[in-house]
Amino acid sequence: MIQAVKCHTVENQAEKIQPRKRKLEWQPYLLLLPSLVIIGGFVFFPFIKNIYTSLTLTNASGNPIKFVGMRNYVRILTSPEFRETLLRTFKFALMMGIPSFVIGFVLALAAAEHKRGSRIYETMFTIPLVIAAAPASVIWYLIFAPHAGILNYMLGTDYAWLAEPKMAIWCVAAVTAWSGLGMNVIFLLTGLRNVSSELLESAQLDGAGYFGRLFYITIPIASPQIFFVIFYNIVLSFQTFAQIRLLTNGGPYQSTRTLIWSIYEEAFRNTRFDYACAQSVILFLIIFIITRIQFLFEKKGVNY
């Protein structure tokens, strides 16, 4: 009798608890709904719309007229001008990424080895991150000015840095590298601080020199941050727009016409939105492939 009453009581409690479980099942999705709506409306929908537009022929307003399939992609990939632009984009990535990474690594290594005043160095390195790309580009434009520029004043010349095709792309790369230098130093410094001082001291007692400790201990331990910084520099170089717009406007003689600038020109100057959308899809695929390669290489190359 008592057991039957207990069982009945347990069943009643289970029935009371059951609706609460069902109620908790949809609450997490309800909390995620605003984020899903924002991401879907501002990320996924424009992305899908961009892919669809790249497969159509558009008018001057950007509205699709008819479906043409892969014709825009065939025209792009067979265009000598696009191949030249793509090659220039990769060249710009190397011109910007290598100096930015090397200088950032040297500065981070110096700050990690000399801990006195390292917080001051970190604050100094974050200054380029605080300044937006547009005002920073204006400041650098004044520095590169041919007659009243600070750089020519210091060198005692009147060289037109931004008017020479061979020099203009180097100037844009230098400004972009400067804008990303602070991020490089901060992340690399985070990785270098993970290196145990006891491990370095024991390696030194075993006869390992400075570069031996650097290449066999410091760099392998900091390799996750190193790979992140490399990827960050590549993405930053492919997304460089404000510097090109304000320093050279794509010139002189299209010497600074990278892929992202070509997308801007085709869409808002030539009103060929279908062509621009196809180029943006190609840019996305390039960045996606580079990211996958780096992640695969990171899994094989990261050592602790």
Buried (B, 14 or more C-beta within 10 A) or exposed (E): EEEEEEEEEEEEEEEEEEEEEEEEEEEEEEEEEEEEEEEEEEEEEEEEEBBEBBBBBBEEEBEBEEEBEEBBBEBBEEEEEBEEBBEBBBBBBEBBBBBBBEBBBEBBBBBBEEEEEBEEBBEEBEEBEEBEBEEBBEEBBEBBBBEEBEBBEEEEEEBBBBBBEEBBBBBBBBBBBBBBBBBBBBBBBBBBBEBEEEEBEEBEEEEBEEEEBBEEBBBBBBBBBBBBBBBBBBBBBBBBBBBBBBBBEBBBEBBBBBBBBBBBBBBEEEBBBBBBBBBBBBBBEBBEEBEEEBEEEBEEEBEE
